[in-house]
């Protein structure tokens, strides 16, 4: 684990329409689904990623940042 504070804000970018929105990530779990508020597409993680923030966010999810993700 690093001494760096965990970042909770991430800008998620929809791969379908390019819409971006800053979201607060959950601290205790990975988020597997996200619905774009612009085009209403349901996003899922890319193969090998644990959550939508790791796939489409500007910052990896807190469990990955902390090295505690067991996905």
MIKOL-521487 format. One line per 3 residues: number of its first residue (from 1); for each residue y, x, z of C-alpha. Coordinates in steps of 0.1 Angstrom, whole numbers, plus 2048, in hexadecimal, padded with zeros to 3 digits. Each point is the difference from the previous one (the first is absolute). Layout:
MIKOL-521487
NUM	Y X Z | ...
//
This chain:
MIKOL-521487
1	800 800 800 | 823 80C 7F8 | 81F 800 816
4	813 7EC 7E6 | 808 7DC 808 | 7ED 7E6 7ED
7	816 7EF 7E6 | 7FC 7DA 800 | 816 7F7 7E2
10	7F2 803 7DD | 80D 7F4 7DF | 7E4 7EF 7EE
13	802 7FF 7DA | 7ED 7E5 7EC | 7ED 810 7E4
16	802 7E0 7EC | 826 7F9 7FF | 810 81E 811
19	80F 7EC 81C | 807 815 81F | 803 7F4 824
22	803 813 821 | 7E5 7F4 818 | 7F7 808 824
25	7DC 80C 801 | 7E7 7F6 81B | 7FA 81C 819
28	7DC 7F7 809 | 7EF 7F8 7DF | 800 805 7DB
31	80E 7E4 7EA | 7E7 7F7 7E5 | 814 7E5 7EE
34	824 7FC 7F7 | 810 7E4 7EB | 81E 80A 7EB
37	81D 7E8 808 | 80D 804 7DC | 7E1 7FB 7E9
40	7E8 7F3 81B | 7E4 818 7F6 | 7E9 808 81C
43	7FD 826 804 | 7E2 812 80D | 7FC 825 807
46	7F6 818 7E4 | 7DD 80F 801 | 7FF 81A 81C
49	81F 7F3 812 | 7FD 7ED 821 | 81D 7E8 7FC
52	81B 7F3 7E9 | 81A 817 810 | 7EB 81F 7F7
55	7FE 7F4 7DC | 822 7F1 7F9 | 816 809 81D
58	81A 81C 804 | 7EF 80A 821 | 7DB 801 809
61	7F5 7E7 81B | 803 80A 825 | 7DA 806 805
64	800 819 7E3 | 820 810 80D | 7F0 804 822
67	7DE 80C 7F2 | 7EE 7E3 811 | 7F7 7EB 7E1
70	7DA 7F9 7FF | 800 7EC 7E0
//
